[in-house]
């Protein structure tokens, strides 16, 4: 597919491969126009994925909560986004990172996912991330993990309920 006029591509999270990154970036700057790419990575993703891109002309910028511009990021917690949508973002984040974990440990991934859940207002009133059913925990290979970063329940909980 060709989308004319694309001048910037924003990628959130590490793509599956260097080739996928380049393919997505190739959507910009067609027909003699210039284009830019922005790749947003968590620290644990950056360690392995940036090594894969070492031969490309990248400019790395680190952003933390004290950085200029961090206060301009969207305040997802105060937005009127249903909890089930936030829970789906959390599940998608875990699934994406588990598939592309590189050398990251599962517990590190789950703890990062809980921080992500906190950043979008997806933690419940007790500070727990969205629930994962026992069946899904088994499929993910995390059923034996006991850590506050993971909230396993026997049956699904309706995230729309208070």
Order of alpha helices (4+ residues) and beta strands (2+ residues): beta-alpha-beta-alpha-alpha-alpha-beta-alpha-beta
